[in-house]
Amino acid sequence: MAPTKKILIRQTRSTCDTLEQHKRTIKALGLGRPHYVAVHNDTPAIRGMIRAVQHLVVVEEAK
């Protein structure tokens, strides 16, 4: 079984004045404030969550 790829998700903008659904998605990703960072496996579920809040986060490949 191949090792799963990791991605680093960094929150760049605040969740103030955003939809409640976006706030819950940010919390589910392990973020909460600008400049918080979380590392997750690169899965379709995580990619879908990132796509929903792409205006609030930046994604990089974890090293």
HTML snippet that shows the backbone in 3Dmol.js (N, CA, C, O; Angstrom):
<script src="https://3Dmol.org/build/3Dmol-min.js"></script>
<div id="view" style="width:600px;height:400px;position:relative"></div>
<script>
const pdb = `
ATOM      1  N   MET A   1       0.842  -1.176   0.000  1.00  0.00           N
ATOM      2  CA  MET A   1       0.000   0.000   0.000  1.00  0.00           C
ATOM      3  C   MET A   1       0.892   1.246   0.000  1.00  0.00           C
ATOM      4  O   MET A   1       1.790   1.371   0.833  1.00  0.00           O
ATOM      5  N   ALA A   2       0.647   2.137  -0.910  1.00  0.00           N
ATOM      6  CA  ALA A   2       1.456   3.348  -1.038  1.00  0.00           C
ATOM      7  C   ALA A   2       1.136   4.327   0.096  1.00  0.00           C
ATOM      8  O   ALA A   2      -0.011   4.422   0.533  1.00  0.00           O
ATOM      9  N   PRO A   3       2.151   5.049   0.567  1.00  0.00           N
ATOM     10  CA  PRO A   3       1.890   6.030   1.618  1.00  0.00           C
ATOM     11  C   PRO A   3       1.006   7.154   1.075  1.00  0.00           C
ATOM     12  O   PRO A   3       1.143   7.570  -0.076  1.00  0.00           O
ATOM     13  N   THR A   4       0.100   7.636   1.923  1.00  0.00           N
ATOM     14  CA  THR A   4      -0.801   8.692   1.477  1.00  0.00           C
ATOM     15  C   THR A   4      -0.093  10.033   1.484  1.00  0.00           C
ATOM     16  O   THR A   4       0.744  10.305   2.344  1.00  0.00           O
ATOM     17  N   LYS A   5      -0.431  10.846   0.539  1.00  0.00           N
ATOM     18  CA  LYS A   5       0.149  12.169   0.412  1.00  0.00           C
ATOM     19  C   LYS A   5      -0.475  13.085   1.474  1.00  0.00           C
ATOM     20  O   LYS A   5      -1.671  12.998   1.751  1.00  0.00           O
ATOM     21  N   LYS A   6       0.333  13.945   2.053  1.00  0.00           N
ATOM     22  CA  LYS A   6      -0.144  14.886   3.068  1.00  0.00           C
ATOM     23  C   LYS A   6      -0.225  16.277   2.467  1.00  0.00           C
ATOM     24  O   LYS A   6       0.600  16.656   1.636  1.00  0.00           O
ATOM     25  N   ILE A   7      -1.229  17.034   2.894  1.00  0.00           N
ATOM     26  CA  ILE A   7      -1.348  18.421   2.472  1.00  0.00           C
ATOM     27  C   ILE A   7      -1.415  19.320   3.698  1.00  0.00           C
ATOM     28  O   ILE A   7      -1.950  18.940   4.740  1.00  0.00           O
ATOM     29  N   LEU A   8      -0.867  20.506   3.554  1.00  0.00           N
ATOM     30  CA  LEU A   8      -0.840  21.495   4.619  1.00  0.00           C
ATOM     31  C   LEU A   8      -1.872  22.564   4.262  1.00  0.00           C
ATOM     32  O   LEU A   8      -1.825  23.142   3.176  1.00  0.00           O
ATOM     33  N   ILE A   9      -2.795  22.819   5.173  1.00  0.00           N
ATOM     34  CA  ILE A   9      -3.855  23.795   4.943  1.00  0.00           C
ATOM     35  C   ILE A   9      -3.631  24.958   5.905  1.00  0.00           C
ATOM     36  O   ILE A   9      -3.562  24.763   7.118  1.00  0.00           O
ATOM     37  N   ARG A  10      -3.519  26.164   5.359  1.00  0.00           N
ATOM     38  CA  ARG A  10      -3.284  27.364   6.162  1.00  0.00           C
ATOM     39  C   ARG A  10      -4.466  28.308   5.973  1.00  0.00           C
ATOM     40  O   ARG A  10      -4.813  28.653   4.843  1.00  0.00           O
ATOM     41  N   GLN A  11      -5.085  28.724   7.075  1.00  0.00           N
ATOM     42  CA  GLN A  11      -6.180  29.679   6.989  1.00  0.00           C
ATOM     43  C   GLN A  11      -5.600  31.077   6.793  1.00  0.00           C
ATOM     44  O   GLN A  11      -4.733  31.504   7.556  1.00  0.00           O
ATOM     45  N   THR A  12      -6.073  31.785   5.778  1.00  0.00           N
ATOM     46  CA  THR A  12      -5.531  33.102   5.461  1.00  0.00           C
ATOM     47  C   THR A  12      -6.493  34.235   5.789  1.00  0.00           C
ATOM     48  O   THR A  12      -6.064  35.376   5.960  1.00  0.00           O
ATOM     49  N   ARG A  13      -7.777  33.942   5.879  1.00  0.00           N
ATOM     50  CA  ARG A  13      -8.758  34.980   6.155  1.00  0.00           C
ATOM     51  C   ARG A  13      -9.669  34.572   7.299  1.00  0.00           C
ATOM     52  O   ARG A  13      -9.821  33.388   7.598  1.00  0.00           O
ATOM     53  N   SER A  14     -10.264  35.555   7.926  1.00  0.00           N
ATOM     54  CA  SER A  14     -11.160  35.324   9.058  1.00  0.00           C
ATOM     55  C   SER A  14     -12.504  34.779   8.577  1.00  0.00           C
ATOM     56  O   SER A  14     -12.884  34.964   7.421  1.00  0.00           O
ATOM     57  N   THR A  15     -13.208  34.111   9.474  1.00  0.00           N
ATOM     58  CA  THR A  15     -14.528  33.586   9.140  1.00  0.00           C
ATOM     59  C   THR A  15     -15.634  34.569   9.502  1.00  0.00           C
ATOM     60  O   THR A  15     -16.812  34.254   9.332  1.00  0.00           O
ATOM     61  N   CYS A  16     -15.285  35.740   9.991  1.00  0.00           N
ATOM     62  CA  CYS A  16     -16.297  36.769  10.249  1.00  0.00           C
ATOM     63  C   CYS A  16     -16.990  37.115   8.930  1.00  0.00           C
ATOM     64  O   CYS A  16     -16.346  37.191   7.884  1.00  0.00           O
ATOM     65  N   ASP A  17     -18.264  37.316   8.988  1.00  0.00           N
ATOM     66  CA  ASP A  17     -19.066  37.672   7.809  1.00  0.00           C
ATOM     67  C   ASP A  17     -19.059  36.590   6.738  1.00  0.00           C
ATOM     68  O   ASP A  17     -19.171  36.895   5.551  1.00  0.00           O
ATOM     69  N   THR A  18     -18.929  35.330   7.146  1.00  0.00           N
ATOM     70  CA  THR A  18     -19.057  34.226   6.192  1.00  0.00           C
ATOM     71  C   THR A  18     -20.261  33.392   6.594  1.00  0.00           C
ATOM     72  O   THR A  18     -20.823  33.576   7.674  1.00  0.00           O
ATOM     73  N   LEU A  19     -20.648  32.488   5.732  1.00  0.00           N
ATOM     74  CA  LEU A  19     -21.781  31.611   6.014  1.00  0.00           C
ATOM     75  C   LEU A  19     -21.466  30.680   7.175  1.00  0.00           C
ATOM     76  O   LEU A  19     -20.312  30.317   7.400  1.00  0.00           O
ATOM     77  N   GLU A  20     -22.496  30.301   7.903  1.00  0.00           N
ATOM     78  CA  GLU A  20     -22.332  29.378   9.030  1.00  0.00           C
ATOM     79  C   GLU A  20     -21.745  28.050   8.560  1.00  0.00           C
ATOM     80  O   GLU A  20     -20.941  27.440   9.266  1.00  0.00           O
ATOM     81  N   GLN A  21     -22.139  27.606   7.383  1.00  0.00           N
ATOM     82  CA  GLN A  21     -21.610  26.352   6.831  1.00  0.00           C
ATOM     83  C   GLN A  21     -20.095  26.448   6.626  1.00  0.00           C
ATOM     84  O   GLN A  21     -19.381  25.474   6.866  1.00  0.00           O
ATOM     85  N   HIS A  22     -19.601  27.600   6.190  1.00  0.00           N
ATOM     86  CA  HIS A  22     -18.166  27.772   6.000  1.00  0.00           C
ATOM     87  C   HIS A  22     -17.443  27.769   7.344  1.00  0.00           C
ATOM     88  O   HIS A  22     -16.340  27.232   7.451  1.00  0.00           O
ATOM     89  N   LYS A  23     -18.045  28.357   8.356  1.00  0.00           N
ATOM     90  CA  LYS A  23     -17.447  28.355   9.693  1.00  0.00           C
ATOM     91  C   LYS A  23     -17.320  26.928  10.221  1.00  0.00           C
ATOM     92  O   LYS A  23     -16.304  26.568  10.815  1.00  0.00           O
ATOM     93  N   ARG A  24     -18.352  26.122  10.001  1.00  0.00           N
ATOM     94  CA  ARG A  24     -18.310  24.728  10.461  1.00  0.00           C
ATOM     95  C   ARG A  24     -17.269  23.923   9.675  1.00  0.00           C
ATOM     96  O   ARG A  24     -16.612  23.049  10.241  1.00  0.00           O
ATOM     97  N   THR A  25     -17.115  24.203   8.400  1.00  0.00           N
ATOM     98  CA  THR A  25     -16.116  23.506   7.591  1.00  0.00           C
ATOM     99  C   THR A  25     -14.708  23.851   8.060  1.00  0.00           C
ATOM    100  O   THR A  25     -13.853  22.970   8.152  1.00  0.00           O
ATOM    101  N   ILE A  26     -14.459  25.119   8.356  1.00  0.00           N
ATOM    102  CA  ILE A  26     -13.151  25.535   8.870  1.00  0.00           C
ATOM    103  C   ILE A  26     -12.855  24.815  10.183  1.00  0.00           C
ATOM    104  O   ILE A  26     -11.739  24.334  10.378  1.00  0.00           O
ATOM    105  N   LYS A  27     -13.826  24.732  11.082  1.00  0.00           N
ATOM    106  CA  LYS A  27     -13.641  24.017  12.350  1.00  0.00           C
ATOM    107  C   LYS A  27     -13.361  22.536  12.104  1.00  0.00           C
ATOM    108  O   LYS A  27     -12.508  21.951  12.771  1.00  0.00           O
ATOM    109  N   ALA A  28     -14.066  21.928  11.156  1.00  0.00           N
ATOM    110  CA  ALA A  28     -13.870  20.513  10.852  1.00  0.00           C
ATOM    111  C   ALA A  28     -12.476  20.243  10.290  1.00  0.00           C
ATOM    112  O   ALA A  28     -11.935  19.150  10.459  1.00  0.00           O
ATOM    113  N   LEU A  29     -11.905  21.228   9.628  1.00  0.00           N
ATOM    114  CA  LEU A  29     -10.545  21.085   9.104  1.00  0.00           C
ATOM    115  C   LEU A  29      -9.489  21.299  10.184  1.00  0.00           C
ATOM    116  O   LEU A  29      -8.302  21.098   9.930  1.00  0.00           O
ATOM    117  N   GLY A  30      -9.900  21.701  11.377  1.00  0.00           N
ATOM    118  CA  GLY A  30      -8.946  21.912  12.466  1.00  0.00           C
ATOM    119  C   GLY A  30      -8.373  23.314  12.482  1.00  0.00           C
ATOM    120  O   GLY A  30      -7.322  23.551  13.078  1.00  0.00           O
ATOM    121  N   LEU A  31      -9.053  24.243  11.835  1.00  0.00           N
ATOM    122  CA  LEU A  31      -8.604  25.622  11.790  1.00  0.00           C
ATOM    123  C   LEU A  31      -9.552  26.467  12.644  1.00  0.00           C
ATOM    124  O   LEU A  31     -10.469  25.927  13.263  1.00  0.00           O
ATOM    125  N   GLY A  32      -9.345  27.767  12.685  1.00  0.00           N
ATOM    126  CA  GLY A  32     -10.256  28.598  13.454  1.00  0.00           C
ATOM    127  C   GLY A  32      -9.916  30.069  13.405  1.00  0.00           C
ATOM    128  O   GLY A  32     -10.796  30.916  13.557  1.00  0.00           O
ATOM    129  N   ARG A  33      -8.666  30.383  13.197  1.00  0.00           N
ATOM    130  CA  ARG A  33      -8.222  31.766  13.119  1.00  0.00           C
ATOM    131  C   ARG A  33      -7.228  31.895  11.977  1.00  0.00           C
ATOM    132  O   ARG A  33      -6.602  30.914  11.576  1.00  0.00           O
ATOM    133  N   PRO A  34      -7.083  33.102  11.456  1.00  0.00           N
ATOM    134  CA  PRO A  34      -6.077  33.277  10.404  1.00  0.00           C
ATOM    135  C   PRO A  34      -4.693  32.850  10.883  1.00  0.00           C
ATOM    136  O   PRO A  34      -4.338  33.062  12.043  1.00  0.00           O
ATOM    137  N   HIS A  35      -3.929  32.262  10.005  1.00  0.00           N
ATOM    138  CA  HIS A  35      -2.569  31.770  10.218  1.00  0.00           C
ATOM    139  C   HIS A  35      -2.525  30.442  10.979  1.00  0.00           C
ATOM    140  O   HIS A  35      -1.433  29.962  11.282  1.00  0.00           O
ATOM    141  N   TYR A  36      -3.665  29.836  11.297  1.00  0.00           N
ATOM    142  CA  TYR A  36      -3.662  28.487  11.849  1.00  0.00           C
ATOM    143  C   TYR A  36      -3.326  27.524  10.717  1.00  0.00           C
ATOM    144  O   TYR A  36      -3.663  27.772   9.559  1.00  0.00           O
ATOM    145  N   VAL A  37      -2.660  26.424  11.059  1.00  0.00           N
ATOM    146  CA  VAL A  37      -2.221  25.440  10.066  1.00  0.00           C
ATOM    147  C   VAL A  37      -2.678  24.060  10.501  1.00  0.00           C
ATOM    148  O   VAL A  37      -2.645  23.736  11.688  1.00  0.00           O
ATOM    149  N   ALA A  38      -3.104  23.246   9.542  1.00  0.00           N
ATOM    150  CA  ALA A  38      -3.481  21.864   9.806  1.00  0.00           C
ATOM    151  C   ALA A  38      -2.908  20.987   8.700  1.00  0.00           C
ATOM    152  O   ALA A  38      -2.811  21.411   7.549  1.00  0.00           O
ATOM    153  N   VAL A  39      -2.531  19.762   9.055  1.00  0.00           N
ATOM    154  CA  VAL A  39      -2.019  18.798   8.087  1.00  0.00           C
ATOM    155  C   VAL A  39      -3.006  17.642   8.014  1.00  0.00           C
ATOM    156  O   VAL A  39      -3.391  17.079   9.039  1.00  0.00           O
ATOM    157  N   HIS A  40      -3.413  17.292   6.794  1.00  0.00           N
ATOM    158  CA  HIS A  40      -4.377  16.215   6.573  1.00  0.00           C
ATOM    159  C   HIS A  40      -3.883  15.327   5.445  1.00  0.00           C
ATOM    160  O   HIS A  40      -3.039  15.728   4.644  1.00  0.00           O
ATOM    161  N   ASN A  41      -4.425  14.109   5.392  1.00  0.00           N
ATOM    162  CA  ASN A  41      -4.199  13.243   4.241  1.00  0.00           C
ATOM    163  C   ASN A  41      -4.939  13.828   3.047  1.00  0.00           C
ATOM    164  O   ASN A  41      -6.007  14.421   3.200  1.00  0.00           O
ATOM    165  N   ASP A  42      -4.374  13.662   1.871  1.00  0.00           N
ATOM    166  CA  ASP A  42      -4.993  14.178   0.654  1.00  0.00           C
ATOM    167  C   ASP A  42      -6.055  13.185   0.181  1.00  0.00           C
ATOM    168  O   ASP A  42      -5.763  12.254  -0.570  1.00  0.00           O
ATOM    169  N   THR A  43      -7.289  13.399   0.633  1.00  0.00           N
ATOM    170  CA  THR A  43      -8.401  12.526   0.264  1.00  0.00           C
ATOM    171  C   THR A  43      -9.461  13.353  -0.460  1.00  0.00           C
ATOM    172  O   THR A  43      -9.477  14.579  -0.349  1.00  0.00           O
ATOM    173  N   PRO A  44     -10.342  12.689  -1.197  1.00  0.00           N
ATOM    174  CA  PRO A  44     -11.411  13.430  -1.875  1.00  0.00           C
ATOM    175  C   PRO A  44     -12.317  14.195  -0.903  1.00  0.00           C
ATOM    176  O   PRO A  44     -12.794  15.279  -1.238  1.00  0.00           O
ATOM    177  N   ALA A  45     -12.558  13.658   0.275  1.00  0.00           N
ATOM    178  CA  ALA A  45     -13.406  14.339   1.256  1.00  0.00           C
ATOM    179  C   ALA A  45     -12.765  15.640   1.727  1.00  0.00           C
ATOM    180  O   ALA A  45     -13.437  16.667   1.822  1.00  0.00           O
ATOM    181  N   ILE A  46     -11.475  15.598   2.019  1.00  0.00           N
ATOM    182  CA  ILE A  46     -10.761  16.798   2.453  1.00  0.00           C
ATOM    183  C   ILE A  46     -10.693  17.802   1.310  1.00  0.00           C
ATOM    184  O   ILE A  46     -10.868  19.000   1.531  1.00  0.00           O
ATOM    185  N   ARG A  47     -10.442  17.329   0.090  1.00  0.00           N
ATOM    186  CA  ARG A  47     -10.400  18.230  -1.060  1.00  0.00           C
ATOM    187  C   ARG A  47     -11.745  18.934  -1.269  1.00  0.00           C
ATOM    188  O   ARG A  47     -11.778  20.109  -1.634  1.00  0.00           O
ATOM    189  N   GLY A  48     -12.845  18.227  -1.039  1.00  0.00           N
ATOM    190  CA  GLY A  48     -14.167  18.835  -1.162  1.00  0.00           C
ATOM    191  C   GLY A  48     -14.386  19.911  -0.116  1.00  0.00           C
ATOM    192  O   GLY A  48     -14.970  20.954  -0.408  1.00  0.00           O
ATOM    193  N   MET A  49     -13.918  19.663   1.110  1.00  0.00           N
ATOM    194  CA  MET A  49     -14.035  20.664   2.167  1.00  0.00           C
ATOM    195  C   MET A  49     -13.208  21.897   1.824  1.00  0.00           C
ATOM    196  O   MET A  49     -13.646  23.027   2.043  1.00  0.00           O
ATOM    197  N   ILE A  50     -12.020  21.676   1.290  1.00  0.00           N
ATOM    198  CA  ILE A  50     -11.154  22.793   0.909  1.00  0.00           C
ATOM    199  C   ILE A  50     -11.804  23.602  -0.210  1.00  0.00           C
ATOM    200  O   ILE A  50     -11.754  24.832  -0.197  1.00  0.00           O
ATOM    201  N   ARG A  51     -12.408  22.921  -1.170  1.00  0.00           N
ATOM    202  CA  ARG A  51     -13.052  23.620  -2.279  1.00  0.00           C
ATOM    203  C   ARG A  51     -14.181  24.522  -1.783  1.00  0.00           C
ATOM    204  O   ARG A  51     -14.416  25.589  -2.350  1.00  0.00           O
ATOM    205  N   ALA A  52     -14.881  24.099  -0.729  1.00  0.00           N
ATOM    206  CA  ALA A  52     -15.986  24.894  -0.195  1.00  0.00           C
ATOM    207  C   ALA A  52     -15.506  26.186   0.449  1.00  0.00           C
ATOM    208  O   ALA A  52     -16.228  27.183   0.454  1.00  0.00           O
ATOM    209  N   VAL A  53     -14.285  26.176   0.994  1.00  0.00           N
ATOM    210  CA  VAL A  53     -13.760  27.371   1.683  1.00  0.00           C
ATOM    211  C   VAL A  53     -12.466  27.857   1.039  1.00  0.00           C
ATOM    212  O   VAL A  53     -11.594  28.393   1.724  1.00  0.00           O
ATOM    213  N   GLN A  54     -12.340  27.674  -0.259  1.00  0.00           N
ATOM    214  CA  GLN A  54     -11.097  28.016  -0.945  1.00  0.00           C
ATOM    215  C   GLN A  54     -10.761  29.499  -0.871  1.00  0.00           C
ATOM    216  O   GLN A  54      -9.605  29.877  -1.062  1.00  0.00           O
ATOM    217  N   HIS A  55     -11.746  30.344  -0.597  1.00  0.00           N
ATOM    218  CA  HIS A  55     -11.491  31.771  -0.473  1.00  0.00           C
ATOM    219  C   HIS A  55     -10.919  32.134   0.894  1.00  0.00           C
ATOM    220  O   HIS A  55     -10.534  33.283   1.113  1.00  0.00           O
ATOM    221  N   LEU A  56     -10.858  31.168   1.822  1.00  0.00           N
ATOM    222  CA  LEU A  56     -10.362  31.411   3.173  1.00  0.00           C
ATOM    223  C   LEU A  56      -9.043  30.708   3.469  1.00  0.00           C
ATOM    224  O   LEU A  56      -8.406  31.008   4.479  1.00  0.00           O
ATOM    225  N   VAL A  57      -8.618  29.782   2.615  1.00  0.00           N
ATOM    226  CA  VAL A  57      -7.445  28.962   2.912  1.00  0.00           C
ATOM    227  C   VAL A  57      -6.467  28.920   1.744  1.00  0.00           C
ATOM    228  O   VAL A  57      -6.797  29.279   0.614  1.00  0.00           O
ATOM    229  N   VAL A  58      -5.246  28.467   2.054  1.00  0.00           N
ATOM    230  CA  VAL A  58      -4.209  28.189   1.056  1.00  0.00           C
ATOM    231  C   VAL A  58      -3.736  26.771   1.306  1.00  0.00           C
ATOM    232  O   VAL A  58      -3.543  26.372   2.454  1.00  0.00           O
ATOM    233  N   VAL A  59      -3.550  26.013   0.250  1.00  0.00           N
ATOM    234  CA  VAL A  59      -3.147  24.605   0.371  1.00  0.00           C
ATOM    235  C   VAL A  59      -1.764  24.422  -0.236  1.00  0.00           C
ATOM    236  O   VAL A  59      -1.476  24.913  -1.327  1.00  0.00           O
ATOM    237  N   GLU A  60      -0.901  23.694   0.503  1.00  0.00           N
ATOM    238  CA  GLU A  60       0.442  23.363   0.036  1.00  0.00           C
ATOM    239  C   GLU A  60       0.671  21.874   0.264  1.00  0.00           C
ATOM    240  O   GLU A  60      -0.019  21.244   1.065  1.00  0.00           O
ATOM    241  N   GLU A  61       1.630  21.330  -0.438  1.00  0.00           N
ATOM    242  CA  GLU A  61       2.023  19.953  -0.193  1.00  0.00           C
ATOM    243  C   GLU A  61       2.929  19.913   1.026  1.00  0.00           C
ATOM    244  O   GLU A  61       3.906  20.658   1.100  1.00  0.00           O
ATOM    245  N   ALA A  62       2.614  19.051   1.977  1.00  0.00           N
ATOM    246  CA  ALA A  62       3.424  18.931   3.189  1.00  0.00           C
ATOM    247  C   ALA A  62       4.719  18.197   2.853  1.00  0.00           C
ATOM    248  O   ALA A  62       4.736  17.285   2.026  1.00  0.00           O
ATOM    249  N   LYS A  63       5.793  18.609   3.503  1.00  0.00           N
ATOM    250  CA  LYS A  63       7.103  18.004   3.251  1.00  0.00           C
ATOM    251  C   LYS A  63       7.468  17.037   4.342  1.00  0.00           C
ATOM    252  O   LYS A  63       8.540  16.432   4.297  1.00  0.00           O
TER     253      LYS A  63
END
`;
const viewer = $3Dmol.createViewer("view");
viewer.addModel(pdb, "pdb");
viewer.setStyle({}, {cartoon: {color: "spectrum"}});
viewer.zoomTo();
viewer.render();
</script>
